Amino acid sequence: MNRKSVFANASFVLPVALLSACTLHALEYPHSTNEPQKTGWPLTPEERKYVVEKAEHDRRPGRESNQHRPELWPQVPTAGHFGGDAWLKLHEAHVHKVQAAKGPLDVLLVGDSITIQWADSWERNFPGLKSVNIGIGGDKTQNVLWRLDHGGVEGLQPKAIVLMIGNNNMFFTPETGIEAAAKGIQMCVRNLREKFPEASLVLAKILPAHGPGNPFYEDIRKTNAALDSLGLEADPKVRVLDLWGDFVQADGTLRKEWFTPDNIHLAPAGYAAYAARLKPLLDPVLAGKGLPPAPPAAKSKPAAAVEAPAPAGVALPKAAAGLVLKMEPVLKYPYAPYEEGKLDPQRTGWPLTEAELAWVAKGEYERKPGHESHKHMPDMWFVTPTASHWKAKDGSGRNLWIEHHAECLDKVQAMKGSIDIALLGDSITQGWGGGWDGAPFSAAWQQHFGGRRTVNLGIGGDRAEQILWRLDHGALEGASPKVVVLKIGVNNAPLVEGNGVPVAAAVQAIQLCVENIRRRCPDSKIVLVKILPAFDPSGGVGARVLEINAGLEALKLDTDSRVRVLDLTQSFLNTDGTLKKELYSDGHLHLGPKGYEVFAAALKPVLDGVLQ
């Protein structure tokens, strides 16, 4: 029989009207959501509206009662969301493909982008098999569960199933925890075993990504280890395939030639290595012999774990190490528990107390407003000061962000009586040069502002809540710059898009930053630079940037004669609303030399006028 492979680029499409409704029983999940249609396909109009118009974060377990239940997210089905119905259309295409291939099947491939990108590599390594691949890039365990229950595999009769999922859950392990991610993978296994009790299932553990010390790498390693405690191979129809040792070198770093440049996805050589490990498991199954028994030495073992020592504080620059800044609060923040001292044990001042050092050593997600009471309160995240958390890669437990803040304090204190311009913001501000990282001032800054005494306090990755924390912990204490240039907010936009933080909260947070500077530096002028366009301004995070800017415009902050608002949006957009990519070093976010030249040329007349 001539068997063929059915993949995402299949040319045939069945009309939706010809698909029969699926009524497969769903597992009993640990939480019941407000989803109007728990199983089946096609979707009812009510269900379609639910999954298209409500962003994924608005459909997470607990969201319906404003409870923060991240430990349940990976285990409860949730449709993905790329903005609008883009994700749903991908799923719909898979449903069409599955309906066209229903009946006996050799291999069903389930997963995320690493699965869907098998493509030609699958044909080269497994020629002649009838296979269906239902990977969707970006999928997490909860998205796979939803697809399995909504027609994603209906009518198939696979001999073997290959499942790899969980990589994208690592974006959320700071909230959900490692064990929840592992249980989400376990739930996918249970779902597939229930639907296909006669099929053999190979669960491939999550492949390593990036490298040792990277949060993704470390959380993947820990999640894979957590899978071992779940006893999945007690089911004789399940085999767990641990590929970690194949894809890393002796020192734990990736075998670069097996990965694409992003250090996540696989190159053809990586798929060949993956296939070489799969083949001894699939061949017996396809020959009707079932999964081979796993010898003890081949059973999955937890990856070696090196426990980091307890946080030992931070190594401070010499001047900042002996610096004492006694400060008082100047603002009242909206989140009452913070105001009452129930979150941050030291709300102002420098150096940090032992209690504060221990507090900021916690992951940032663990310190978000609402987390302490297990409530999901994203409307409070941006308007409550929060120190960032950059974990040192040497296992020391140090928070490198605090060290960078301390280096900024050092610079301010060394110049505090003679600062013309103080730059405050994120990586785009840091990119001017002259900051904590020792980079010289850029050519654009030197050309336009080289004669001005400037201190750069930009720290890459900062959001508005970090600026508030830094201002309350000495960022400009004792200084009176002639002008403070504030540019913040682009890193807030992804949390608006992906975590349900209201645009209004981002706008209010930037307003609070301005007010904080006004009170701490009453003689300084402030130039607030609106967020520069980023990503795709027509949707997603890029559209949220424009919405935040529109909210700032409505505040009319420049009615205060000491505040100027600079809007450079049109300077960075083409006439059709797309980015002028030639101004960006990465094509979508960070500025290149041409971008900084445009920025500097627009900033110069404003600063010249303020500094007269």
TORFI-271512 format. One line per 5 residues: their letters; for each residue x, y, z of C-alpha. Coordinates in steps of 0.2 Angstrom, whole numbers. Layout:
<pts>
a = X Y Z; ...
</pts>
This chain:
<pts>
mnrks = 0 0 0; 6 17 -4; 7 27 12; 9 45 13; 12 58 26
vfana = -1 72 30; 7 88 37; 2 106 40; 5 111 22; -7 98 15
sfvlp = -16 105 0; -33 98 3; -46 107 14; -63 100 19; -78 112 21
valls = -82 115 39; -100 111 35; -95 93 31; -87 90 48; -97 80 60
actlh = -98 86 78; -86 77 90; -93 72 107; -77 64 114; -78 63 133
aleyp = -65 74 141; -55 70 156; -60 76 173; -49 91 175; -44 99 192
hstne = -54 114 189; -70 119 179; -69 135 169; -83 145 162; -80 138 145
pqktg = -97 136 137; -92 121 126; -80 109 135; -79 97 121; -83 94 102
wpltp = -82 102 85; -87 113 77; -88 126 90; -105 134 94; -105 153 90
eerky = -105 156 109; -89 146 111; -81 154 96; -84 171 103; -77 165 120
vveka = -61 159 114; -58 173 101; -64 188 111; -57 183 128; -38 183 128
ehdrr = -30 167 135; -25 175 151; -44 180 154; -48 162 152; -36 154 165
pgres = -42 144 180; -46 156 194; -49 171 183; -67 170 183; -67 173 202
nqhrp = -52 185 202; -42 171 211; -24 168 207; -23 149 203; -7 147 192
elwpq = -4 130 198; -19 124 188; -15 133 172; -5 119 164; -18 106 168
vptag = -34 114 162; -39 115 143; -37 133 136; -38 138 118; -22 147 113
hfggd = -23 165 107; -12 174 94; -24 189 93; -41 188 85; -44 170 78
awlkl = -27 166 71; -23 152 83; -41 145 81; -38 145 62; -23 134 64
heahv = -32 122 75; -46 122 62; -34 118 48; -28 103 59; -46 97 61
hkvqa = -48 97 42; -32 88 40; -37 75 53; -54 72 45; -46 69 28
akgpl = -34 56 36; -46 48 48; -45 29 50; -29 18 53; -13 28 55
dvllv = 5 24 58; 11 39 69; 2 54 77; 14 68 81; 7 80 95
gdsit = 16 96 101; 22 114 98; 34 122 85; 47 108 88; 34 95 82
iqwad = 27 105 68; 44 109 61; 48 91 58; 42 94 40; 54 86 27
swern = 65 79 41; 51 67 46; 50 61 28; 69 59 27; 70 49 43
fpglk = 54 40 42; 49 37 24; 33 29 19; 24 31 35; 6 37 36
svnig = 8 51 49; -2 66 55; 7 81 63; -4 92 74; 10 103 81
iggdk = 6 122 84; 20 134 87; 19 142 104; 7 129 112; 8 125 130
tqnvl = 1 109 138; -16 118 141; -18 122 123; -14 104 117; -27 98 130
wrldh = -40 110 122; -36 104 105; -37 86 109; -55 89 117; -61 99 102
ggveg = -59 88 87; -40 89 85; -38 70 84; -56 64 81; -58 48 70
lqpka = -39 44 69; -33 26 74; -14 28 77; -3 14 80; 10 26 89
ivlmi = 9 43 96; 24 54 99; 21 69 111; 33 83 115; 26 98 124
gnnnm = 31 109 139; 44 121 132; 32 136 131; 26 132 148; 43 138 154
fftpe = 37 156 151; 26 154 166; 35 143 178; 39 158 189; 21 158 192
tgiea = 15 141 190; 30 131 198; 39 117 190; 28 103 197; 12 111 188
aakgi = 21 111 172; 26 92 174; 8 88 179; 2 97 163; 12 85 152
qmcvr = 5 71 163; -12 77 159; -8 77 140; -2 59 141; -18 54 151
nlrek = -29 62 138; -21 53 123; -21 37 132; -40 39 136; -43 43 118
fpeas = -32 30 110; -31 15 122; -23 3 109; -10 15 104; 8 15 110
lvlak = 14 33 116; 32 39 116; 33 55 128; 49 64 123; 55 75 137
ilpah = 58 93 134; 73 97 124; 86 109 132; 86 127 126; 99 141 128
gpgnp = 112 135 140; 116 132 158; 111 147 170; 97 153 158; 80 152 167
fyedi = 73 142 153; 87 129 153; 86 127 171; 67 126 172; 66 113 158
rktna = 79 102 167; 69 103 183; 53 100 174; 60 84 166; 66 78 182
aldsl = 49 81 190; 41 70 176; 51 55 183; 42 56 200; 25 54 191
glead = 28 35 186; 22 37 168; 30 21 162; 20 11 174; 8 11 159
pkvrv = 16 -3 148; 9 7 133; 20 23 138; 38 25 135; 47 41 141
ldlwg = 62 46 130; 75 57 138; 85 66 125; 95 78 136; 111 69 136
dfvqa = 111 68 117; 108 87 114; 121 94 127; 139 92 128; 149 86 143
dgtlr = 149 104 151; 130 105 149; 130 118 134; 120 114 118; 127 105 103
kewft = 125 120 93; 126 111 76; 109 103 81; 100 119 84; 95 134 74
pdnih = 103 151 80; 89 154 92; 95 139 103; 78 132 104; 72 125 88
lapag = 81 111 79; 92 111 63; 90 96 52; 105 87 61; 95 89 77
yaaya = 80 81 69; 91 67 63; 97 64 81; 80 64 88; 74 52 74
arlkp = 88 40 78; 82 39 96; 64 37 91; 66 24 78; 70 9 90
lldpv = 54 13 99; 43 16 84; 49 1 73; 43 -13 84; 26 -4 87
lagkg = 23 -2 68; 28 -20 66; 14 -25 78; 26 -30 92; 22 -16 104
lppap = 35 -5 114; 51 -13 118; 54 -15 137; 65 -1 144; 81 -9 152
paaks = 85 -1 169; 100 8 161; 89 16 148; 75 22 160; 74 41 161
kpaaa = 84 48 176; 82 65 183; 95 77 176; 109 81 188; 104 95 199
veapa = 115 108 207; 106 117 221; 111 135 222; 116 141 239; 105 153 249
pagva = 106 171 243; 121 179 250; 117 197 247; 124 208 233; 141 214 229
lpkaa = 140 233 229; 152 245 220; 164 253 232; 155 270 234; 138 263 235
aglvl = 143 250 247; 146 263 260; 132 274 254; 117 278 266; 102 286 260
kmepv = 88 289 272; 72 293 262; 54 295 265; 39 290 254; 34 303 242
lkypy = 19 294 235; 4 284 241; 3 269 230; -14 261 225; -11 243 232
apyee = -15 244 251; -5 229 257; 11 237 250; 7 254 258; 4 244 275
gkldp = 22 236 273; 15 219 271; 25 216 254; 41 225 253; 49 226 270
qrtgw = 59 242 266; 50 253 255; 63 267 254; 81 270 257; 98 263 254
pltea = 107 251 258; 95 237 259; 91 228 275; 94 210 277; 75 207 276
elawv = 75 217 260; 89 208 252; 80 192 256; 64 199 249; 71 205 232
akgey = 80 188 230; 63 180 228; 58 178 210; 49 194 204; 32 184 200
erkpg = 32 179 219; 32 197 224; 18 204 212; 3 211 221; -10 198 224
heshk = 3 184 224; 4 184 243; -15 181 244; -16 169 229; -26 182 219
hmpdm = -23 187 201; -22 206 202; -13 212 187; -21 229 188; -10 232 203
wfvtp = 6 226 196; 13 241 187; 7 254 200; 17 245 214; 36 247 215
tashw = 45 231 212; 63 227 211; 68 217 196; 77 200 198; 91 195 187
kakdg = 98 179 194; 117 177 193; 122 162 182; 136 157 194; 124 149 207
sgrnl = 128 162 220; 109 168 222; 114 186 219; 102 198 211; 112 206 197
wiehh = 99 219 194; 101 226 212; 120 227 208; 117 237 192; 105 248 202
aecld = 119 251 215; 131 255 201; 119 268 195; 118 275 213; 137 276 212
kvqam = 137 287 196; 124 299 203; 132 301 219; 149 305 211; 141 318 200
kgsid = 126 324 210; 130 342 211; 133 345 193; 121 334 182; 114 342 167
iallg = 105 327 160; 99 312 169; 93 298 158; 81 286 166; 73 271 157
dsitq = 75 253 150; 87 246 137; 84 259 124; 90 272 137; 104 261 142
gwggg = 109 260 123; 114 279 124; 129 273 133; 138 279 148; 128 268 160
wdgap = 131 254 172; 138 242 159; 153 253 155; 149 256 137; 155 273 131
fsaaw = 142 286 126; 136 282 108; 141 293 93; 123 301 92; 124 306 110
qqhfg = 142 313 108; 137 322 93; 122 331 100; 125 331 119; 143 328 121
grrtv = 146 345 130; 132 341 143; 136 332 160; 125 317 158; 122 302 169
nlgig = 113 287 162; 102 276 173; 95 265 160; 93 246 164; 88 235 151
gdrae = 71 226 154; 65 239 166; 46 242 167; 38 257 176; 36 248 192
qilwr = 55 245 192; 58 264 189; 46 268 204; 56 256 215; 73 263 210
ldhga = 67 281 213; 61 276 231; 78 267 234; 90 282 230; 91 283 211
legas = 91 302 211; 93 305 229; 103 321 233; 104 326 215; 95 340 206
pkvvv = 98 337 187; 93 351 176; 83 339 166; 77 321 168; 73 312 152
lkigv = 61 297 156; 57 284 143; 49 269 150; 34 257 146; 39 246 131
nnapl = 42 231 143; 25 234 151; 16 231 134; 19 212 133; 11 210 150
vegng = -4 221 144; -5 209 129; -1 193 138; -6 194 156; -22 205 156
vpvaa = -14 220 164; -26 235 159; -18 248 148; -25 261 161; -13 253 174
avqai = 2 255 162; -3 274 159; -5 277 178; 12 269 182; 21 281 170
qlcve = 11 295 177; 17 289 195; 35 289 188; 33 307 183; 25 312 199
nirrr = 39 303 209; 53 313 200; 43 329 202; 43 327 221; 60 320 223
cpdsk = 68 333 211; 57 348 212; 69 359 203; 72 348 188; 63 349 172
ivlvk = 56 332 165; 55 326 147; 44 311 146; 47 302 129; 32 292 124
ilpaf = 36 274 120; 44 271 103; 34 260 91; 39 242 92; 35 225 85
dpsgg = 20 226 73; 10 242 77; -6 234 69; -8 221 82; -2 212 98
vgarv = 11 220 109; 14 234 95; -4 239 96; -3 240 115; 12 252 114
leina = 1 264 104; -14 262 116; -3 266 131; 4 281 122; -14 287 118
gleal = -18 285 136; -3 296 141; -9 309 128; -26 310 137; -17 314 153
kldtd = -10 331 147; 5 330 158; 13 344 149; 1 356 156; 13 357 170
srvrv = 26 369 164; 40 358 171; 35 343 161; 38 341 142; 30 326 132
ldltq = 40 321 117; 31 310 104; 42 302 91; 29 289 84; 29 296 67
sflnt = 47 297 66; 49 279 67; 34 273 56; 32 273 38; 16 281 30
dgtlk = 8 264 30; 10 262 49; 24 249 48; 40 251 57; 55 259 49
kelys = 65 244 51; 81 252 46; 81 262 62; 81 246 73; 96 235 76
dghlh = 85 220 78; 71 226 66; 58 228 79; 63 234 96; 81 240 100
lgpkg = 88 255 90; 103 255 78; 114 270 75; 102 277 63; 88 276 76
yevfa = 98 284 89; 102 298 77; 84 301 73; 80 300 92; 94 313 96
aalkp = 90 325 82; 72 326 89; 77 327 107; 90 341 105; 79 356 102
vldgv = 68 350 117; 83 349 128; 91 364 122; 75 374 126; 74 366 143
lq = 93 369 147; 93 387 142
</pts>
